[in-house]
Amino acid sequence: MPKLKTKRSAAKRFKIRSGGSIKRSQAFKRHILTKKTTKNKRHLRGTAEVHATDKQHVRAMLPYA
C-alpha cells in the first residue's frame, strides 16, 4: 500500500489533542470587526472543538495524526 498524503491545509488548521478530540480555531474574527460587538469578539477568542459530525472528515484528512 502506498503512503497516504496529509492534506496540508487541514494540518495547519487542526491539532489532535491527547484525549482524541480535535482542536480548531474560531471563525469570524479576521476582518470587519467594527460592526461586531465587544462581547461577540470576546467569545470568539481561543479555540474550540470540532463537532462530532465533522470529526470523521477531519480524521480522513489527517491520516497520521
C-alpha positions in Angstrom: 0.0 0.0 0.0 1.3 3.5 -0.8 1.7 6.1 1.9 -1.2 8.4 2.4 -0.7 12.1 2.0 -1.8 14.6 4.7 -4.0 17.5 3.5 -1.6 20.3 4.3 -4.5 22.9 4.7 -6.1 20.7 7.3 -2.7 20.1 9.1 -2.4 23.9 9.5 -6.0 24.3 10.8 -6.4 21.3 13.2 -4.5 19.7 16.0 -5.3 16.4 17.7 -5.4 16.6 21.5 -4.1 13.8 23.7 -7.7 12.7 24.5 -8.5 12.3 20.9 -10.6 15.4 20.4 -9.7 17.8 17.6 -8.9 21.4 18.3 -9.8 24.2 15.9 -9.6 28.0 15.9 -12.7 30.2 15.9 -14.0 31.8 12.7 -15.4 35.3 12.1 -12.5 37.1 13.9 -10.3 38.2 11.0 -11.8 41.4 9.5 -14.9 43.7 9.5 -14.5 43.9 13.3 -16.0 47.3 13.7 -19.6 46.2 13.3 -19.2 43.3 15.8 -19.8 43.9 19.4 -17.0 43.6 22.0 -18.9 40.7 23.7 -19.1 38.9 20.4 -15.4 39.3 19.7 -14.5 38.2 23.3 -16.5 35.0 22.9 -14.6 34.3 19.6 -11.2 34.2 21.4 -9.4 30.9 22.0 -10.0 27.5 20.5 -13.0 25.2 20.1 -13.5 21.5 19.5 -14.5 20.1 16.1 -18.1 18.9 16.2 -18.7 15.2 16.3 -20.4 15.1 12.9 -17.3 16.6 11.3 -14.7 14.5 13.2 -14.5 11.7 10.6 -13.9 14.1 7.8 -11.0 15.8 9.6 -9.5 12.4 10.6 -9.6 11.4 6.9 -7.6 14.5 6.0 -5.0 13.8 8.8 -4.2 10.1 8.4 -1.2 10.0 10.6 -2.3 12.4 13.4 
